[in-house]
Amino acid sequence: MKNKKNMSDEQRHSNNLKSAQAGSFKNSASKVRNNLKAATNAISLMTYIDPFMDWLFAIALIFAIIKDILDLVNTALIAAGGIGAVLIFILTTICSLVIGFVILLTGSSGKTKLAKTIAKKVALLVGATLVEYIPGIDILPIESLVVIIIVWMTLTERKEAAEEEKAKATADRQKKSAQNPQFTTRTEQQVA
């Protein structure tokens, strides 16, 4: 009787192990699929780069990187008893003003929701600037990350605006074709 009980326990353990392995494989496949989808979405955002305006983000990123590097140097100066705290405040303020100026110059997705999207970006920048004023935390590359996040937000907004415009154009075409079916066939014949 004891052998049968041990055998059934071993069998249950084996079955549980097999089902856990199968579930683990499914979870891994799902994670890979999600990661591939995220990478594809990130790459697709690159098509919404406007080279005539977005070069300004490169300037903002350069300022942010230089400022983050100087934060490290100034923190070392503070530790050595220098006047680095005043310099950190001035650099942080100047860098934030440059980034804010870039946000205002580049705008956002265009005509719709411009004020709201700029307000979100400026609020993010102001929050990051306030965090950068805190000694010790300022050594983190917060300004650089904020610029990257703002670029990502801008590209995402442009993508959404383009998709909305495309959907609106499709709806308008469908509406016109429903109103005048001859118009659709003539247009299709002209295209062919």
C-alpha positions as a Markdown table, in Angstrom:
| # | Residue | x | y | z |
|---|---|---|---|---|
| 1 | Met | 0.0 | 0.0 | 0.0 |
| 2 | Lys | 2.9 | 2.3 | 0.8 |
| 3 | Asn | 4.5 | 1.6 | -2.5 |
| 4 | Lys | 1.3 | 2.6 | -4.4 |
| 5 | Lys | 1.0 | 5.8 | -2.4 |
| 6 | Asn | 4.7 | 6.7 | -3.1 |
| 7 | Met | 4.1 | 5.8 | -6.8 |
| 8 | Ser | 1.1 | 8.0 | -7.1 |
| 9 | Asp | 2.9 | 10.9 | -5.3 |
| 10 | Glu | 5.8 | 10.5 | -7.7 |
| 11 | Gln | 3.4 | 10.4 | -10.7 |
| 12 | Arg | 1.6 | 13.5 | -9.5 |
| 13 | His | 5.0 | 15.3 | -9.0 |
| 14 | Ser | 6.0 | 14.3 | -12.5 |
| 15 | Asn | 2.7 | 15.5 | -13.9 |
| 16 | Asn | 3.0 | 18.8 | -12.0 |
| 17 | Leu | 6.6 | 19.2 | -13.3 |
| 18 | Lys | 5.6 | 18.6 | -16.9 |
| 19 | Ser | 2.7 | 21.1 | -16.7 |
| 20 | Ala | 4.9 | 23.7 | -15.1 |
| 21 | Gln | 7.5 | 23.3 | -17.8 |
| 22 | Ala | 4.8 | 23.6 | -20.5 |
| 23 | Gly | 3.5 | 26.8 | -18.8 |
| 24 | Ser | 7.0 | 28.2 | -18.5 |
| 25 | Phe | 7.5 | 27.7 | -22.2 |
| 26 | Lys | 4.2 | 29.4 | -23.0 |
| 27 | Asn | 5.1 | 32.3 | -20.7 |
| 28 | Ser | 8.6 | 32.6 | -22.4 |
| 29 | Ala | 7.0 | 32.6 | -25.8 |
| 30 | Ser | 4.6 | 35.2 | -24.7 |
| 31 | Lys | 7.4 | 37.4 | -23.3 |
| 32 | Val | 9.4 | 37.1 | -26.6 |
| 33 | Arg | 6.3 | 38.0 | -28.6 |
| 34 | Asn | 5.7 | 41.1 | -26.4 |
| 35 | Asn | 9.4 | 42.1 | -26.6 |
| 36 | Leu | 9.3 | 41.8 | -30.4 |
| 37 | Lys | 6.1 | 43.8 | -30.6 |
| 38 | Ala | 7.7 | 46.5 | -28.4 |
| 39 | Ala | 10.8 | 46.6 | -30.6 |
| 40 | Thr | 8.8 | 46.8 | -33.8 |
| 41 | Asn | 6.7 | 49.7 | -32.3 |
| 42 | Ala | 9.9 | 51.5 | -31.3 |
| 43 | Ile | 11.4 | 51.1 | -34.8 |
| 44 | Ser | 8.1 | 52.2 | -36.4 |
| 45 | Leu | 8.3 | 55.4 | -34.4 |
| 46 | Met | 11.5 | 56.3 | -36.3 |
| 47 | Thr | 9.4 | 56.9 | -39.4 |
| 48 | Tyr | 7.8 | 59.9 | -37.7 |
| 49 | Ile | 11.1 | 61.8 | -37.2 |
| 50 | Asp | 11.0 | 65.2 | -38.8 |
| 51 | Pro | 14.6 | 66.0 | -39.8 |
| 52 | Phe | 13.8 | 69.7 | -40.1 |
| 53 | Met | 12.8 | 70.2 | -36.5 |
| 54 | Asp | 14.0 | 67.1 | -34.6 |
| 55 | Trp | 17.7 | 68.0 | -34.8 |
| 56 | Leu | 16.9 | 70.4 | -32.0 |
| 57 | Phe | 16.3 | 67.4 | -29.8 |
| 58 | Ala | 19.9 | 66.4 | -30.5 |
| 59 | Ile | 21.0 | 69.8 | -29.2 |
| 60 | Ala | 18.9 | 69.3 | -26.1 |
| 61 | Leu | 20.3 | 65.8 | -25.5 |
| 62 | Ile | 23.9 | 67.1 | -25.9 |
| 63 | Phe | 23.2 | 69.8 | -23.3 |
| 64 | Ala | 21.6 | 67.2 | -21.0 |
| 65 | Ile | 24.5 | 64.8 | -21.3 |
| 66 | Ile | 27.1 | 67.5 | -20.7 |
| 67 | Lys | 25.1 | 68.7 | -17.7 |
| 68 | Asp | 24.9 | 65.2 | -16.3 |
| 69 | Ile | 28.6 | 64.8 | -16.7 |
| 70 | Leu | 29.3 | 68.1 | -15.1 |
| 71 | Asp | 27.0 | 67.1 | -12.2 |
| 72 | Leu | 29.4 | 64.3 | -11.4 |
| 73 | Val | 32.4 | 66.7 | -11.6 |
| 74 | Asn | 30.6 | 69.3 | -9.4 |
| 75 | Thr | 29.6 | 66.6 | -6.9 |
| 76 | Ala | 33.3 | 65.8 | -6.6 |
| 77 | Leu | 34.0 | 69.5 | -6.1 |
| 78 | Ile | 31.4 | 69.7 | -3.4 |
| 79 | Ala | 33.0 | 66.7 | -1.7 |
| 80 | Ala | 36.3 | 68.5 | -1.9 |
| 81 | Gly | 34.9 | 71.7 | -0.3 |
| 82 | Gly | 34.4 | 73.7 | -3.5 |
| 83 | Ile | 31.5 | 75.9 | -4.7 |
| 84 | Gly | 29.9 | 73.2 | -6.8 |
| 85 | Ala | 26.4 | 73.6 | -5.4 |
| 86 | Val | 25.9 | 77.0 | -7.0 |
| 87 | Leu | 27.3 | 75.8 | -10.3 |
| 88 | Ile | 25.0 | 72.7 | -10.2 |
| 89 | Phe | 22.0 | 75.0 | -9.7 |
| 90 | Ile | 23.0 | 77.3 | -12.6 |
| 91 | Leu | 23.8 | 74.4 | -15.0 |
| 92 | Thr | 20.5 | 72.6 | -14.2 |
| 93 | Thr | 18.5 | 75.8 | -14.7 |
| 94 | Ile | 20.2 | 76.6 | -18.1 |
| 95 | Cys | 19.9 | 73.0 | -19.3 |
| 96 | Ser | 16.2 | 72.9 | -18.4 |
| 97 | Leu | 15.6 | 76.2 | -20.1 |
| 98 | Val | 17.3 | 74.9 | -23.3 |
| 99 | Ile | 15.2 | 71.7 | -23.2 |
| 100 | Gly | 12.0 | 73.8 | -22.6 |
| 101 | Phe | 12.9 | 76.0 | -25.5 |
| 102 | Val | 13.3 | 73.0 | -27.7 |
| 103 | Ile | 10.0 | 71.6 | -26.6 |
| 104 | Leu | 8.3 | 74.9 | -27.5 |
| 105 | Leu | 10.1 | 75.1 | -30.9 |
| 106 | Thr | 9.4 | 71.6 | -32.0 |
| 107 | Gly | 5.8 | 71.7 | -30.8 |
| 108 | Ser | 4.2 | 68.4 | -30.7 |
| 109 | Ser | 2.0 | 66.4 | -33.0 |
| 110 | Gly | 0.7 | 69.3 | -34.9 |
| 111 | Lys | -2.6 | 71.3 | -34.7 |
| 112 | Thr | -4.6 | 69.2 | -32.3 |
| 113 | Lys | -4.0 | 69.0 | -28.6 |
| 114 | Leu | -0.9 | 71.1 | -28.8 |
| 115 | Ala | -1.3 | 72.9 | -25.5 |
| 116 | Lys | -2.1 | 69.8 | -23.6 |
| 117 | Thr | 0.9 | 67.8 | -25.0 |
| 118 | Ile | 3.3 | 70.7 | -24.4 |
| 119 | Ala | 2.0 | 71.1 | -20.9 |
| 120 | Lys | 2.7 | 67.4 | -20.1 |
| 121 | Lys | 6.2 | 67.7 | -21.4 |
| 122 | Val | 6.9 | 70.9 | -19.6 |
| 123 | Ala | 5.5 | 69.4 | -16.3 |
| 124 | Leu | 7.8 | 66.4 | -16.8 |
| 125 | Leu | 10.7 | 68.8 | -17.3 |
| 126 | Val | 9.9 | 70.9 | -14.3 |
| 127 | Gly | 9.6 | 67.8 | -12.1 |
| 128 | Ala | 12.9 | 66.5 | -13.3 |
| 129 | Thr | 14.5 | 69.9 | -12.8 |
| 130 | Leu | 13.3 | 70.0 | -9.2 |
| 131 | Val | 14.7 | 66.6 | -8.6 |
| 132 | Glu | 18.0 | 67.6 | -10.2 |
| 133 | Tyr | 18.3 | 70.4 | -7.6 |
| 134 | Ile | 18.5 | 67.8 | -4.8 |
| 135 | Pro | 22.2 | 67.2 | -3.9 |
| 136 | Gly | 23.2 | 63.6 | -4.2 |
| 137 | Ile | 20.3 | 62.7 | -6.6 |
| 138 | Asp | 21.7 | 65.1 | -9.2 |
| 139 | Ile | 24.4 | 62.6 | -10.2 |
| 140 | Leu | 21.8 | 60.5 | -11.8 |
| 141 | Pro | 21.3 | 61.1 | -15.6 |
| 142 | Ile | 17.8 | 62.5 | -15.1 |
| 143 | Glu | 18.0 | 65.3 | -17.7 |
| 144 | Ser | 19.2 | 62.9 | -20.4 |
| 145 | Leu | 16.4 | 60.5 | -19.6 |
| 146 | Val | 13.9 | 63.3 | -19.7 |
| 147 | Val | 15.0 | 64.4 | -23.2 |
| 148 | Ile | 14.7 | 60.8 | -24.4 |
| 149 | Ile | 11.3 | 60.4 | -22.9 |
| 150 | Ile | 10.2 | 63.7 | -24.4 |
| 151 | Val | 11.4 | 62.6 | -27.9 |
| 152 | Trp | 9.6 | 59.3 | -27.4 |
| 153 | Met | 6.4 | 61.1 | -26.4 |
| 154 | Thr | 6.6 | 63.4 | -29.4 |
| 155 | Leu | 7.1 | 60.6 | -31.9 |
| 156 | Thr | 4.2 | 58.6 | -30.3 |
| 157 | Glu | 2.0 | 61.7 | -30.6 |
| 158 | Arg | 2.9 | 62.1 | -34.2 |
| 159 | Lys | 2.1 | 58.4 | -34.9 |
| 160 | Glu | -1.3 | 58.7 | -33.2 |
| 161 | Ala | -2.1 | 61.9 | -35.1 |
| 162 | Ala | -1.1 | 60.2 | -38.4 |
| 163 | Glu | -3.3 | 57.2 | -37.6 |
| 164 | Glu | -6.2 | 59.4 | -36.6 |
| 165 | Glu | -5.8 | 61.4 | -39.9 |
| 166 | Lys | -5.7 | 58.1 | -41.9 |
| 167 | Ala | -8.8 | 56.8 | -40.1 |
| 168 | Lys | -10.6 | 60.1 | -40.8 |
| 169 | Ala | -9.6 | 60.0 | -44.5 |
| 170 | Thr | -10.8 | 56.5 | -44.8 |
| 171 | Ala | -14.2 | 57.4 | -43.1 |
| 172 | Asp | -14.5 | 60.4 | -45.5 |
| 173 | Arg | -13.9 | 58.1 | -48.5 |
| 174 | Gln | -16.4 | 55.6 | -47.3 |
| 175 | Lys | -18.9 | 58.3 | -46.7 |
| 176 | Lys | -18.5 | 59.7 | -50.2 |
| 177 | Ser | -18.7 | 56.3 | -51.8 |
| 178 | Ala | -21.9 | 55.6 | -49.9 |
| 179 | Gln | -23.4 | 58.9 | -51.1 |
| 180 | Asn | -22.4 | 58.5 | -54.7 |
| 181 | Pro | -21.6 | 54.9 | -55.8 |
| 182 | Gln | -20.9 | 56.1 | -59.4 |
| 183 | Phe | -18.1 | 58.4 | -58.1 |
| 184 | Thr | -16.4 | 55.3 | -56.6 |
| 185 | Thr | -16.5 | 53.3 | -59.8 |
| 186 | Arg | -15.3 | 56.2 | -61.9 |
| 187 | Thr | -12.4 | 56.8 | -59.5 |
| 188 | Glu | -11.5 | 53.1 | -59.5 |
| 189 | Gln | -11.6 | 53.1 | -63.3 |
| 190 | Gln | -9.3 | 56.2 | -63.4 |
| 191 | Val | -6.9 | 54.5 | -61.0 |
| 192 | Ala | -6.8 | 51.3 | -63.1 |
